[in-house]
Amino acid sequence: MHLEPTRDDLAALVASRTPIVVLETEDEADAVELVLRAASRPPGGRAPHPVFRWSVTDGLRRMDVDLGGSQLHNTEPPTLLRSIVDSLAPAVYVLLDLHPWFDDPVVVRLLKDAAQRPLAMRSTLVLVSHALKLPREVEHLAVRVPVTFPSPAERAVIVDRTVAAWSNVTGRVPHVDPEARELLVQRLAGLSRSDVGRLAHGAIVNDGALTARDVPVVERARFEALSADGVLSYEYATVAPGDVVGLDRVVRWMLLRRPAMDGSAPHLDAPRGVLLLGVQGCGKSLAARAAASILGVPLLRLDLAGVHDKYVGESERRLRDALAAADALAPCVLWVDEIEKAVASSESDGGSARRVLGTLLTWLADRSSRVFVAATANDISALPPELVRKGRFDEMFFVDLPDDAARAGLVRLHAGRRGLQLRDDETDRLVAASAGFSGAEVEQAVVAATYAAHAHGRGLDAATVLEELRTTRPLAVVMAERVAELRAWAATRTVPAR
């Protein structure tokens, strides 16, 4: 968290006797230190406020002055809150994980009583937890203070302190590569102060040095630390541009924007992303995954359907956390597969899909980070108009069924991966037999042919692939009306991907 602006906010809130302050963070130790600094230097030269820390396991402990052990008689929340209400001396109380007791009407009533005391005797309760939804009765009495991540200068200080601490403990001076240190400071963006220190310590302990070899290990741990409840994941296996057969226009479009993403042209505006619409199995997801290697940045996958939660407001919070993590990990590609399934509303979802869509639209419109969004969709009828309008994405591409040239490339690619090198005449026959096939259907025909060839005790050959193609009914035939409707809609609204 970036201390300076948050500390100033807290100092002003404490000085004005704000009854309840909410800090949502997993870094408890840093939050307590933040409150201590804010309360110790109130604005206007006023006297500092006493600061207490409470948890259900440790009770109440004075933090700004060492008074010995904790007040164990104050471990239970109702007892603690009654003592705060009855106290005549204003103070600052940092309460860790009080939210499990918000279902208790006595606790809620005591929170209101503490918050509504006369100003001269009112204390400030700072509620700290990783996620905190207040009871409706006290929500209007609370102020939420945003907790941001440490700046590059702060991360550099933490890394240097970690190196010095390791040296003091071991009595050895570790080798620190200046370039690796600078790269490590950059790669630790988006983490809390404690996570920065933990990963920096792991890099030093690993081999007693800080070198370029430590950077990929730290970067992988960083992505795992920012997985955002499983909603956001780091994709290790990206797709090479050469594997995106038949989508030349999309690849060229992305290559033109690579300098704005990889840092080689910082004066260029960062591209916002693309929406890939089209027939199922024709390479939309493949192109989205290839965007990372084309743009030269890491690939993140957002499970937008996974953000939905049965509790009101929780879905939006989980999405905001995931998007904040993506911003912190920029530059990167954010892959959102089958986006229409996550934002389509129904009468049974209680409005959750609409709220999630609103959160996503706001982020798409307002973000300034170098996060390239690669979204795919199969069903255009389920896409809300506000998502597909200009400004959300830089371009909408339509991925149609592969033509003859694209199918020739696909047949050679998938056959070659399985050890079958095709002659030109064999390729021509397979292309003719696969008319109307999607890329996925061409691949599956080759895969099925490998099973058939193995069952007959022979190697894979063009004749076996041809037989599989002739016995397959492609989606373009099975759902010809839907495919024709999709093509007609896209004809005047999108850019062809080929």
C-alpha positions in Angstrom: 0.0 0.0 0.0 1.2 3.5 -0.7 1.5 5.1 2.7 1.7 8.8 2.2 -1.8 9.7 0.7 -3.5 7.1 2.8 -1.8 8.3 6.0 -2.9 11.8 5.3 -6.4 10.7 4.8 -6.4 8.7 8.0 -4.9 11.6 10.0 -7.6 13.9 8.9 -10.3 11.3 9.7 -8.9 10.7 13.1 -8.6 14.4 13.9 -12.2 14.9 12.9 -13.4 12.1 15.2 -14.8 10.0 12.3 -16.6 7.2 14.1 -15.8 4.3 11.8 -13.1 3.9 9.2 -12.8 0.8 7.0 -9.4 -0.4 5.6 -9.8 -3.4 3.3 -6.4 -5.1 3.2 -4.8 -8.5 3.9 -1.7 -6.8 5.2 -2.7 -6.3 8.9 0.7 -5.4 10.2 1.0 -2.7 7.7 -2.5 -1.4 8.4 -1.7 -1.1 12.2 1.6 0.7 11.4 -0.3 3.0 9.1 -2.8 4.0 11.8 -0.1 4.5 14.3 1.7 7.0 12.0 -1.5 8.8 11.2 -2.6 9.1 14.9 0.8 10.1 16.1 1.0 13.2 13.9 -2.5 14.8 13.8 -2.9 18.0 11.7 -2.9 21.4 13.3 -0.4 20.4 16.1 -3.0 18.7 18.2 -2.2 16.1 20.8 -1.8 12.5 19.5 -4.5 10.0 20.1 -3.9 6.7 22.0 -4.0 3.7 19.7 -5.2 0.3 20.6 -5.1 -3.0 18.6 -7.8 -5.7 19.1 -8.2 -9.2 17.9 -10.4 -12.0 19.3 -7.4 -14.1 20.1 -5.2 -11.4 21.7 -7.7 -9.0 23.2 -6.9 -5.3 23.5 -3.4 -4.0 23.5 -2.0 -0.4 23.6 0.2 0.2 20.6 1.6 3.8 20.9 2.8 3.2 24.5 4.2 -0.1 25.9 1.9 -1.0 28.8 2.8 -4.6 29.0 0.4 -7.4 28.0 -3.0 -7.4 26.5 -6.3 -6.9 28.2 -7.6 -10.5 27.9 -10.9 -9.6 29.5 -11.7 -7.6 26.4 -11.4 -10.5 23.9 -15.1 -10.9 23.3 -16.5 -8.2 20.8 -19.6 -7.2 22.9 -17.4 -6.7 26.0 -14.8 -4.7 24.0 -17.4 -2.5 22.4 -19.2 -1.8 25.7 -15.8 -0.6 27.2 -15.3 1.7 24.2 -18.8 3.1 24.6 -18.3 3.7 28.3 -14.8 5.2 27.9 -14.6 8.9 28.6 -11.2 9.4 26.8 -11.3 9.4 22.9 -8.9 6.9 21.3 -8.2 5.1 18.1 -9.1 1.4 18.1 -7.8 -0.9 15.3 -10.2 -3.8 15.2 -9.0 -6.9 13.2 -11.6 -9.1 11.7 -14.6 -7.9 13.5 -17.0 -8.7 10.6 -17.9 -12.3 11.7 -19.9 -10.7 14.5 -21.9 -8.4 12.3 -24.8 -10.8 12.4 -25.1 -10.3 16.2 -27.7 -7.5 16.8 -26.0 -6.6 20.1 -22.7 -6.0 18.3 -24.4 -3.9 15.6 -26.2 -1.8 18.3 -23.0 -1.2 20.2 -21.2 -0.1 17.0 -24.0 2.4 16.5 -23.8 3.6 20.1 -20.0 4.0 19.8 -20.4 5.9 16.5 -23.1 8.2 17.8 -21.4 9.3 21.0 -21.0 13.1 21.6 -18.0 14.4 19.6 -15.9 15.3 22.7 -16.0 11.6 23.9 -16.1 9.9 20.5 -13.4 7.4 19.5 -12.5 6.2 16.0 -12.9 2.6 15.2 -10.7 1.4 12.3 -12.0 -1.9 11.0 -9.4 -4.0 9.2 -10.0 -7.1 7.1 -9.4 -8.5 3.7 -13.0 -7.9 2.7 -15.5 -6.1 4.8 -19.3 -5.5 4.2 -20.8 -3.4 7.0 -24.3 -3.9 8.3 -26.7 -1.4 6.7 -27.4 0.2 10.0 -23.9 1.5 10.3 -22.8 1.9 6.7 -23.7 5.6 6.6 -21.5 6.2 9.7 -18.4 4.8 8.1 -15.7 6.1 5.7 -13.8 3.7 3.5 -10.2 4.7 2.9 -8.7 3.2 -0.3 -5.5 1.3 0.3 -3.1 1.5 -2.7 0.1 -0.4 -3.5 3.7 0.8 -2.7 5.3 3.1 -5.2 8.5 2.1 -7.1 10.6 4.1 -4.6 9.0 2.3 -1.7 9.5 -1.1 -3.3 13.2 -0.2 -3.8 13.6 0.7 -0.2 11.9 -2.6 0.9 14.2 -4.7 -1.4 17.3 -2.9 -0.1 16.2 -3.3 3.6 15.6 -7.0 2.9 19.1 -7.4 1.5 20.6 -5.6 4.5 18.6 -7.7 6.9 19.8 -10.9 5.3 23.4 -9.7 5.4 23.1 -8.8 9.1 21.7 -12.2 10.0 24.1 -14.3 7.9 27.2 -12.1 8.2 27.6 -12.4 4.4 27.4 -9.6 1.8 25.2 -10.9 -1.0 26.0 -10.2 -4.6 23.3 -7.8 -6.0 23.2 -7.3 -9.8 22.0 -3.6 -10.2 20.0 -4.4 -13.4 18.4 -7.4 -11.7 17.5 -5.3 -8.7 15.9 -2.7 -10.9 13.9 -5.3 -12.8 12.9 -6.9 -9.5 11.6 -3.6 -8.2 9.5 -3.3 -11.4 8.2 -6.9 -11.3 7.0 -6.5 -7.6 4.4 -3.9 -8.6 0.9 -4.5 -7.4 1.9 -6.3 -4.2 1.5 -5.2 -0.6 4.5 -4.2 1.4 4.7 -7.5 3.3 4.5 -9.5 0.0 7.2 -7.3 -1.5 9.5 -8.1 1.4 8.6 -11.8 1.4 9.3 -12.3 -2.3 12.5 -10.2 -2.1 13.7 -12.3 0.9 12.9 -15.5 -1.1 15.0 -14.3 -4.0 18.0 -13.6 -1.7 17.7 -16.8 0.4 17.5 -19.0 -2.7 21.2 -18.6 -3.6 22.6 -15.8 -1.4 22.5 -13.4 -4.4 20.2 -11.2 -6.4 20.7 -11.9 -10.0 18.7 -12.1 -13.3 17.9 -15.8 -12.5 15.7 -14.7 -9.6 13.4 -12.4 -11.6 11.3 -15.1 -13.4 10.8 -17.0 -10.1 9.7 -13.8 -8.4 7.5 -12.8 -11.3 5.7 -16.2 -11.2 5.1 -15.9 -7.4 3.8 -12.4 -8.0 1.2 -13.6 -10.4 0.2 -16.4 -8.0 -0.1 -13.9 -5.1 -2.4 -11.7 -7.2 -4.7 -14.5 -8.4 -7.7 -12.7 -6.9 -9.7 -15.6 -5.4 -9.1 -17.8 -8.5 -10.9 -15.3 -10.8 -7.7 -14.1 -12.3 -5.0 -16.6 -13.4 -1.6 -16.5 -15.0 -1.4 -18.5 -18.3 2.1 -20.0 -18.6 1.5 -21.5 -22.1 0.9 -18.8 -24.6 0.4 -19.4 -28.4 3.0 -18.5 -31.0 1.9 -16.1 -33.8 2.7 -18.9 -36.3 0.0 -21.1 -34.8 -2.7 -18.5 -35.6 -3.5 -19.8 -39.1 -5.8 -17.8 -41.3 -6.2 -14.7 -39.0 -3.5 -12.6 -40.7 -5.4 -9.3 -40.4 -5.7 -9.7 -36.6 -2.0 -10.6 -36.2 -0.9 -7.6 -38.3 -3.2 -5.3 -36.4 -1.6 -6.5 -33.1 1.9 -6.3 -34.4 1.4 -2.7 -35.2 0.5 -2.0 -31.6 3.3 -4.0 -30.0 5.6 -1.0 -29.5 2.9 0.7 -27.3 2.8 -2.4 -25.1 6.4 -3.6 -24.7 7.7 -0.2 -23.7 9.7 0.5 -26.9 7.5 3.5 -27.8 6.2 5.0 -24.6 4.8 8.0 -26.4 2.2 5.9 -28.1 -1.2 5.5 -26.5 -1.7 1.9 -25.1 -4.3 -0.1 -27.2 -7.4 -1.0 -25.3 -8.1 -4.3 -26.8 -10.2 -6.3 -29.3 -13.5 -8.2 -29.3 -13.4 -11.3 -31.4 -16.8 -12.5 -32.6 -17.4 -15.5 -34.8 -18.3 -19.1 -35.4 -17.3 -21.5 -32.7 -14.0 -23.3 -33.1 -12.6 -20.9 -35.7 -9.7 -19.6 -33.6 -11.0 -16.8 -31.5 -9.5 -18.1 -28.2 -6.3 -19.1 -30.0 -5.9 -15.5 -31.3 -6.7 -14.1 -27.8 -4.0 -16.3 -26.3 -1.5 -15.5 -29.1 -2.0 -11.8 -28.3 0.4 -12.1 -25.4 3.3 -13.4 -27.5 2.5 -11.0 -30.3 2.5 -8.0 -28.0 5.4 -9.3 -25.9 3.7 -9.2 -22.5 2.3 -11.8 -20.0 -1.1 -13.4 -20.4 -3.8 -13.3 -17.7 -7.1 -15.1 -17.9 -10.2 -13.5 -16.3 -12.9 -16.1 -15.4 -15.7 -13.5 -15.6 -18.4 -16.2 -14.9 -16.5 -17.1 -11.7 -17.0 -13.7 -10.1 -20.7 -14.4 -9.4 -21.5 -14.9 -5.8 -24.8 -15.4 -4.0 -24.2 -12.5 -1.6 -25.3 -9.1 -2.8 -22.3 -6.9 -3.7 -19.7 -9.7 -3.5 -19.6 -10.3 -7.2 -18.7 -6.7 -8.0 -16.1 -6.7 -5.2 -14.4 -9.8 -6.6 -14.4 -8.4 -10.1 -13.0 -5.0 -8.9 -10.2 -6.9 -7.0 -9.4 -8.9 -10.2 -9.3 -5.8 -12.4 -7.2 -3.9 -9.8 -4.7 -6.8 -9.9 -4.6 -6.8 -13.7 -3.9 -3.0 -13.6 -1.1 -3.7 -11.1 0.4 -6.4 -13.4 0.4 -4.2 -16.5 1.6 -4.4 -19.2 -0.3 -7.6 -19.9 -3.0 -9.1 -22.0 -6.3 -9.9 -20.2 -8.1 -12.7 -21.9 -11.9 -12.9 -21.3 -13.3 -16.0 -23.0 -17.0 -16.2 -24.0 -17.8 -12.9 -22.4 -21.5 -13.0 -23.3 -22.1 -15.9 -20.8 -21.0 -13.8 -17.9 -22.8 -10.6 -18.6 -26.1 -12.0 -19.9 -28.9 -11.1 -17.5 -31.7 -13.4 -16.3 -34.6 -12.9 -13.9 -33.1 -15.4 -11.4 -29.7 -13.7 -10.8 -31.1 -10.9 -8.7 -29.4 -8.2 -10.9 -25.9 -9.6 -10.3 -25.1 -9.8 -14.0 -26.1 -6.2 -14.6 -24.0 -5.0 -11.7 -21.0 -7.0 -12.9 -21.5 -5.6 -16.4 -21.6 -2.1 -14.9 -18.4 -2.6 -13.0 -16.7 -4.0 -16.2 -17.9 -1.2 -18.4 -16.7 1.5 -16.0 -13.2 -0.1 -15.9 -13.1 -0.6 -19.7 -13.9 3.1 -20.2 -11.8 4.7 -17.4 -8.6 2.6 -17.2 -5.3 4.1 -18.1 -3.1 1.1 -17.5 -1.5 -0.9 -20.3 -3.9 -3.8 -20.0 -4.9 -5.2 -23.4 -8.3 -6.9 -23.2 -8.8 -9.8 -25.7 -12.4 -10.9 -25.3 -14.2 -13.5 -27.3 -17.9 -14.1 -28.0 -19.9 -16.7 -29.9 -23.5 -15.4 -29.4 -23.8 -11.8 -30.5 -27.5 -11.7 -29.5 -26.5 -12.1 -25.8 -24.1 -9.1 -25.9 -25.5 -5.9 -24.4 -25.3 -2.9 -26.8 -23.2 -0.8 -24.3 -20.4 -3.5 -24.4 -20.0 -3.5 -28.2 -20.0 0.3 -28.8 -16.9 2.0 -29.8 -14.6 3.0 -27.0 -14.9 -0.2 -25.0 -12.6 -2.0 -27.5 -10.4 -0.6 -30.3 -11.8 -3.0 -32.9 -14.3 -5.8 -33.4 -13.1 -8.6 -35.6 -15.3 -11.3 -37.1 -13.7 -14.8 -37.2 -15.4 -16.7 -40.0 -15.0 -20.3 -41.1 -11.5 -20.8 -42.7 -11.3 -20.5 -46.4 -9.4 -23.0 -48.7 -6.0 -21.4 -48.0 -6.5 -21.3 -44.2 -7.7 -24.9 -44.2 -4.7 -26.0 -46.1 -2.5 -24.4 -43.5 -4.5 -26.0 -40.7 -4.3 -29.5 -42.2 -0.6 -29.2 -42.7 -0.1 -27.8 -39.2 -2.1 -30.5 -37.3 -0.9 -33.4 -39.5 2.7 -32.2 -39.1 2.5 -32.1 -35.3 1.6 -35.8 -35.5 4.3 -36.8 -37.8 2.4 -36.8 -41.1 4.0 -34.8 -43.9 1.4 -34.2 -46.7 2.1 -34.0 -50.4 0.4 -31.1 -52.3 -2.2 -33.4 -54.0 -3.0 -35.0 -50.6 -3.5 -31.5 -49.0 -5.8 -30.5 -51.9 -8.0 -33.5 -51.3 -8.2 -32.9 -47.6 -9.0 -29.2 -48.2 -11.8 -30.1 -50.6 -13.3 -32.6 -48.1 -13.2 -30.2 -45.2 -15.3 -27.4 -46.9 -17.4 -25.7 -44.2 -15.2 -27.1 -41.3 -14.0 -24.9 -38.5 -10.4 -25.0 -37.4 -11.3 -27.1 -34.3 -13.2 -29.6 -36.5 -10.2 -30.0 -38.8 -7.9 -30.6 -35.8 -10.3 -33.2 -34.3 -10.5 -35.0 -37.7 -6.7 -35.4 -37.6 -6.8 -36.5 -34.0 -9.6 -39.1 -34.7 -7.5 -40.3 -37.6 -4.5 -41.0 -35.3 -6.8 -43.3 -33.1 -8.2 -45.1 -36.2 -4.7 -45.6 -37.6 -3.4 -47.0 -34.3 -6.4 -49.3 -34.0 -5.6 -50.8 -37.4 -1.9 -51.1 -36.6 -0.6 -48.7 -39.2 0.8 -45.2 -39.3 -1.2 -42.1 -39.8 -1.8 -41.3 -43.5 -3.8 -38.9 -45.6 -6.4 -41.6 -46.5 -7.3 -42.1 -42.9 -7.7 -38.3 -42.3 -9.8 -38.1 -45.5 -12.2 -40.8 -44.2 -12.6 -39.0 -40.9 -13.5 -35.8 -42.7 -16.1 -37.5 -44.9 -17.9 -39.0 -41.8 -18.0 -35.7 -39.9 -20.9 -33.2 -40.1 -19.5 -29.8 -39.3 -21.3 -27.2 -37.3 -21.9 -25.1 -40.4 -24.1 -27.9 -41.6 -25.7 -28.9 -38.3 -26.5 -25.3 -37.4 -26.5 -23.7 -40.9 -29.3 -21.1 -40.0 -27.4 -19.8 -36.9 -24.1 -19.5 -38.8 -25.8 -17.7 -41.7 -27.5 -15.3 -39.2 -24.2 -14.6 -37.5 -22.5 -13.9 -40.8 -25.2 -11.5 -41.9 -25.1 -9.6 -38.6 -21.3 -9.3 -38.8 -21.1 -8.3 -42.5 -21.6 -4.5 -41.9 -20.7 -4.3 -38.2 -17.2 -5.9 -37.9 -13.8 -6.2 -39.6 -13.0 -9.5 -41.2 -10.2 -11.3 -39.2 -8.8 -12.9 -42.4 
